[in-house]
Amino acid sequence: MPRYFFNVRHRPGPAGLAQDPEGEELADANAARERALTVARAMIARDQFATIRDRMDCSFEITESYAGF
């Protein structure tokens, strides 16, 4: 089963990417998309984030490989 990483882009540049170092094993890209939607809804429902100023201006960058720095 492929492992997908759900990185969150919250501002431009390398410092604006919160990387998911663990990822999650999912059946396919459609399952990864559904998981991203579920997590995004949960993120929007939270009150605040330490590093993300405008959560409505964020996006997921889903990859099948970890690009840790």
Secondary structure as UniProt FT lines:
FT   STRAND          3..9
FT   HELIX           14..16
FT   STRAND          17..18
FT   STRAND          24..25
FT   HELIX           29..45
FT   HELIX           55..57
FT   STRAND          59..63
//
